Amino acid sequence: MNVDAVIAGMLPELGERAEPERAARVFWSGVAEPGDAVAGALLSCVPALAALRIASYPDEIARMTGIGARAAADASARWGPRLHEDLVSDALQRARRSRVSILVPSDPEWPDAVDDLGDHAPIALWVRGDPRSLSVPGIALVGARAATNYGEHVAGELAAGVARAGVSVVSGAAYGIDGAAHRSALATRSGSTVAVLAGGCDRSYPAGHEQLLERIAATAAVVAEVPCGAAPTKWRFLSRNRVIAALSLATVVVEAGARSGSLNTAGHAASLGRPLGAVPGPVTSPASLGCHRLLREYDAVCVTDAAEVRELAGLGASQPLVVAGAWTNERTRVRDALSSRVGRDAGELAQRSGLAIAEVEAILGSMLLEGSVVGDVGGWRRSAGR
């Protein structure tokens, strides 16, 4: 393959930002699978155009990256079948028709948060919608496709609370928890939500979420690492989970079975040092086994409402828990000593409350001013309704 000729041929399709290095990055997004660490290491050592020129030479790959000869040979072998001149030509035409923009790390709209993935960071991002929405502070809400009514209800409540606070909801557009989170965020005034897909962002997957994805693209962004037209595959679903975690300040698993893919997203969040939360469910529900395992074995934080989700992400504090009977004060003791039916004098109230008569009289004076006690035959009693 004549690398320079291929890159030159791509430039007209890239529009106003057309430049060889950008085109080479776009080409690489079709050559290497998402999360390919060898490709990431190579691109961190040399420009993308230079990396294309040595992609077929394992010795050069090993020398440039410092990885072993076997790993370099394996990488070159898996890239080889895709190193042909028309690799991304159809994808670029699809992108133009679908108004998909392409981001590379040098772009001002590039979400710096994904760079935390290191050699596993995306090579390029294909975006349908507003690329700037990828840099809006976001929280990942993920969970099972086979969600229960309870799980979808909780996902909707959390997403609405997050969106109302001006925080983006990040998820994967799957059926179940993902879809409930996206829909609830969209239903909130000025709510923003980002969908990360395993296939090309011009393809609606799942097909049943075509309208949902169109709404997301119209208000925020649908994003993918692979070129337009690329099919979603099992391994790409697992790879895209790391992008969901990286784009988010925190990840919350709303509902997950023992083998749910959302546990993979939780693992990526933990490896990135991002806060991890989980919503508890009924102990008898198989749909919550994964969440309970995260809480028990992986130090996930228990979250039950949107305020706790925002607190998890460092965006505020939830209300402190007040436990009835855990503490009291003198005013409470006097109030409890009063009757709402018969009057009691200060001496009896002091005896019942365990306070001195002088303390009781001072408290009764303030309660009289606010109207919570009234004078009665024999002393004082609580006001009606107080």
C-alpha positions in Angstrom: 0.0 0.0 0.0 1.3 3.4 -0.9 0.7 5.2 2.4 1.2 8.7 1.2 -1.1 8.3 -1.8 -3.8 6.8 0.4 -3.6 9.7 2.9 -3.6 12.3 0.1 -6.7 10.7 -1.3 -8.5 11.0 2.0 -7.9 14.7 2.5 -10.8 16.0 0.3 -13.2 13.9 2.5 -12.0 15.5 5.7 -13.1 19.0 4.9 -11.7 22.1 6.5 -9.5 20.2 8.9 -7.9 18.1 6.3 -4.2 17.4 7.0 -2.1 14.3 6.6 -1.6 13.6 10.3 -5.3 13.8 10.9 -6.1 11.6 7.9 -3.6 9.0 9.2 -5.3 8.9 12.6 -8.6 8.4 10.9 -7.1 5.5 8.9 -5.6 4.0 12.1 -9.1 4.0 13.7 -10.1 1.4 11.0 -6.8 -0.6 11.2 -6.6 -1.2 14.9 -9.4 -2.5 17.1 -10.5 -0.3 20.0 -8.2 -0.5 22.9 -5.3 -2.0 20.9 -2.4 -1.3 23.3 0.4 -1.9 20.8 -1.2 0.6 18.4 -1.5 3.1 21.2 2.1 2.6 22.3 3.3 3.1 18.7 1.2 6.2 18.2 2.6 7.7 21.4 6.1 7.2 20.1 5.7 8.4 16.5 3.2 10.5 14.5 0.3 8.5 13.0 1.6 8.9 9.4 5.0 7.5 10.4 3.3 4.7 12.3 1.4 3.6 9.2 4.7 3.4 7.3 6.1 0.9 9.7 2.9 -1.0 10.6 4.1 -3.9 8.4 7.5 -4.1 10.0 7.5 -5.9 13.3 11.2 -5.2 14.0 10.6 -1.5 13.7 7.5 -1.7 15.8 9.4 -3.5 18.6 12.3 -1.0 18.3 10.1 2.1 18.5 7.8 0.9 21.3 10.1 -1.3 23.3 7.6 -4.2 23.4 8.7 -7.7 22.8 9.3 -9.1 19.3 6.4 -11.6 19.6 3.9 -8.9 20.6 5.1 -6.7 17.7 4.8 -9.5 15.2 1.3 -10.4 16.4 0.2 -6.7 16.1 1.6 -6.4 12.6 -0.1 -9.6 11.6 -3.5 -8.5 12.8 -3.2 -5.1 11.2 -2.0 -6.4 7.9 -5.4 -7.6 6.4 -6.8 -4.1 6.9 -3.9 -2.1 5.4 -5.5 -1.5 2.0 -6.3 1.8 0.3 -10.1 1.7 0.4 -10.3 0.8 4.1 -12.1 4.0 5.2 -13.3 5.5 2.0 -16.9 4.1 2.5 -16.8 5.2 6.1 -15.9 8.8 5.2 -18.8 8.9 2.7 -21.1 7.6 5.3 -19.8 10.2 7.8 -20.5 13.0 5.4 -24.1 11.8 4.7 -24.8 11.4 8.4 -23.1 14.6 9.4 -20.6 12.8 11.6 -17.5 14.7 12.7 -14.2 13.0 13.5 -12.1 14.1 16.5 -8.4 13.4 17.0 -6.4 14.3 20.2 -5.1 17.6 18.7 -8.7 19.0 18.3 -9.9 21.5 20.8 -13.2 19.4 21.3 -11.2 16.3 22.1 -12.3 15.0 25.6 -9.1 14.9 27.6 -10.6 12.5 30.1 -10.2 9.6 27.7 -6.4 10.2 27.7 -6.4 8.6 31.1 -6.7 5.3 29.3 -3.0 5.6 28.3 -2.1 3.2 25.5 -5.7 2.0 25.5 -7.1 5.5 24.7 -9.1 6.0 21.5 -7.1 6.8 18.4 -10.0 8.9 17.0 -13.6 9.5 17.9 -16.5 9.5 15.4 -19.2 11.8 16.7 -22.8 12.3 15.6 -24.0 15.4 17.3 -22.2 18.1 19.1 -18.5 17.1 19.9 -18.3 19.6 22.7 -20.9 17.6 24.7 -18.2 15.0 25.3 -16.4 17.4 27.6 -19.4 18.3 29.7 -19.0 16.7 33.2 -20.8 13.4 33.1 -21.8 10.4 35.2 -22.1 6.9 33.8 -25.4 5.1 34.6 -25.2 1.5 33.3 -26.8 -1.8 34.0 -28.5 -4.9 32.7 -30.3 -5.2 29.4 -32.8 -7.6 31.0 -33.8 -5.0 33.6 -36.7 -5.2 36.0 -39.3 -2.5 36.5 -37.6 -1.6 39.7 -34.2 -1.1 37.9 -35.7 1.0 35.1 -37.6 3.1 37.6 -34.4 3.8 39.7 -32.3 4.4 36.6 -34.9 7.0 35.4 -35.0 8.7 38.8 -31.2 8.9 39.1 -30.8 10.2 35.5 -33.4 12.9 36.0 -31.7 14.1 39.2 -28.3 14.1 37.6 -29.5 15.9 34.4 -31.4 18.6 36.4 -28.1 19.4 38.1 -26.5 20.1 34.7 -24.5 16.9 34.6 -24.5 14.7 31.5 -25.7 11.1 31.7 -23.3 8.8 29.9 -24.4 5.3 28.9 -24.3 2.7 26.1 -27.8 3.0 24.5 -28.6 -0.7 25.1 -32.1 -1.9 26.1 -32.9 -1.9 29.8 -31.0 0.4 32.2 -29.1 2.3 29.5 -32.2 3.2 27.6 -34.1 4.2 30.7 -31.3 6.5 31.8 -31.0 8.1 28.3 -34.8 8.7 28.0 -35.1 10.2 31.5 -32.2 12.6 30.9 -33.8 13.7 27.6 -37.1 14.2 29.3 -35.5 16.7 31.7 -35.4 20.3 30.7 -32.0 21.1 29.2 -30.9 17.5 30.1 -27.8 16.2 28.3 -26.9 12.6 27.6 -24.1 10.9 25.6 -24.4 7.4 24.0 -21.2 5.4 23.4 -21.7 2.7 20.7 -19.8 -0.5 19.9 -20.4 -0.1 16.2 -20.4 2.9 13.8 -22.2 5.9 15.2 -24.2 6.2 12.0 -25.8 2.9 12.7 -28.7 2.6 15.1 -28.0 -0.2 17.4 -30.1 -1.7 18.8 -32.5 -1.0 16.0 -35.4 -0.5 18.5 -33.5 2.6 19.8 -33.3 4.4 16.4 -35.5 7.3 17.5 -33.8 7.5 20.9 -30.3 7.7 19.3 -31.6 10.4 16.9 -32.8 12.5 19.8 -29.5 12.0 21.6 -27.6 13.1 18.6 -29.8 16.2 18.2 -29.2 17.3 21.8 -25.7 16.0 22.7 -23.7 13.2 21.0 -23.6 9.7 19.9 -20.0 8.6 19.8 -17.9 5.6 18.5 -14.3 4.7 18.1 -14.8 2.6 15.0 -15.5 4.2 11.6 -19.0 4.7 10.3 -20.6 1.5 9.0 -18.6 -0.8 11.3 -20.7 -3.5 12.9 -21.0 -3.9 16.7 -19.4 -7.1 17.9 -19.1 -8.8 21.3 -15.6 -7.7 21.9 -16.3 -4.1 20.8 -19.1 -3.9 23.4 -16.5 -4.8 26.1 -14.0 -2.3 24.6 -16.5 0.6 24.5 -17.2 0.2 28.2 -13.8 1.6 29.0 -14.7 4.8 27.1 -18.0 5.1 29.0 -16.0 4.9 32.3 -13.3 7.3 31.1 -15.7 10.0 29.9 -17.4 10.0 33.3 -16.6 11.5 36.7 -18.1 8.4 38.3 -19.8 5.2 37.3 -23.0 3.9 38.9 -24.2 0.3 38.2 -28.0 0.5 38.7 -28.9 -3.2 38.2 -26.7 -6.1 37.1 -26.9 -9.8 37.1 -23.9 -12.0 38.1 -22.5 -11.9 34.5 -23.7 -8.5 33.3 -21.4 -6.6 30.9 -21.9 -3.5 33.1 -19.6 -5.1 35.7 -16.9 -4.7 33.0 -17.6 -1.0 32.9 -17.3 -1.0 36.7 -13.9 -2.7 36.4 -12.7 0.0 34.0 -13.9 2.8 36.3 -12.1 1.2 39.2 -8.8 0.7 37.2 -9.0 4.4 36.3 -9.4 5.5 39.9 -12.9 6.8 39.1 -15.5 6.6 41.9 -17.8 3.5 41.7 -21.3 3.2 43.0 -24.0 0.5 43.0 -27.7 0.6 43.7 -28.9 -2.2 46.0 -31.9 -4.3 45.1 -33.9 -7.0 46.6 -31.6 -9.8 48.0 -33.9 -12.3 46.2 -33.5 -10.7 42.8 -31.0 -12.2 40.4 -31.0 -8.9 38.5 -29.2 -7.3 41.5 -26.6 -10.0 42.2 -23.9 -8.0 40.4 -24.6 -4.8 42.3 -24.5 -6.6 45.6 -21.2 -8.2 44.7 -19.7 -4.8 43.8 -20.9 -3.5 47.2 -19.6 -6.5 49.1 -16.3 -7.3 47.3 -15.2 -4.3 45.3 -15.7 -1.3 47.7 -18.5 0.2 45.6 -20.4 3.0 47.3 -24.1 2.3 48.0 -26.2 5.0 46.2 -30.0 5.3 46.5 -30.8 8.7 45.0 -29.4 11.4 42.7 -28.0 13.5 45.5 -25.8 10.5 46.5 -24.8 10.0 42.9 -23.7 13.6 42.6 -21.8 13.3 46.0 -20.0 10.2 44.7 -18.8 12.3 41.7 -17.7 15.1 43.9 -20.5 17.5 42.7 -22.2 18.1 46.1 -23.2 16.5 49.3 -26.2 14.5 50.2 -28.4 15.2 53.2 -26.9 13.8 56.4 -28.9 11.0 58.0 -30.8 11.9 61.1 -31.6 8.8 63.2 -34.6 9.2 65.4 -33.7 8.7 69.0 -30.0 8.9 68.4 -29.7 12.2 70.2 -31.9 14.7 72.0 -31.8 18.1 73.6 -33.4 19.9 76.5 -36.2 21.4 74.4 -37.1 17.9 73.1 -37.2 16.6 76.7 -39.5 19.3 77.9 -41.8 18.8 74.9 -42.0 15.1 75.6 -42.8 15.7 79.2 -45.8 17.9 78.3 -49.3 16.6 77.9 -51.7 17.7 75.2 -54.7 17.1 77.5 -53.8 18.2 81.0 -51.7 20.9 82.5 -48.5 20.1 84.3 -46.5 22.5 86.5 -42.8 23.2 86.2 -41.9 20.9 89.0 -43.7 17.9 87.5 -42.1 18.7 84.1 -38.7 18.9 85.7 -39.2 15.5 87.3 -40.4 13.9 84.0 -37.6 15.5 81.9 -34.7 15.1 84.3 -34.0 18.8 84.1 -33.7 21.6 86.7 -36.9 23.6 87.4 -35.1 26.8 86.2 -34.2 25.2 82.9 -37.7 24.0 82.4 -39.1 27.5 83.1 -36.7 29.1 80.6 -37.6 26.6 77.9 -41.4 27.0 78.6 -41.0 30.8 78.1 -39.6 30.4 74.6 -42.2 27.8 73.7 -44.9 30.1 74.9 -43.6 32.9 72.6 -43.7 30.6 69.6 -47.1 29.2 70.5 -46.2 25.6 71.1 -47.5 25.6 74.7 -50.4 27.2 76.5 -51.2 27.9 80.1 -53.8 25.6 81.7 -55.2 24.7 85.0 -52.4 23.2 87.0 -49.6 24.4 84.7 -48.8 24.0 81.0 -49.8 21.7 78.1 -48.9 21.3 74.4 -50.8 23.4 72.0 -53.3 21.6 69.7 -51.5 20.3 66.6 -48.0 21.0 68.0 
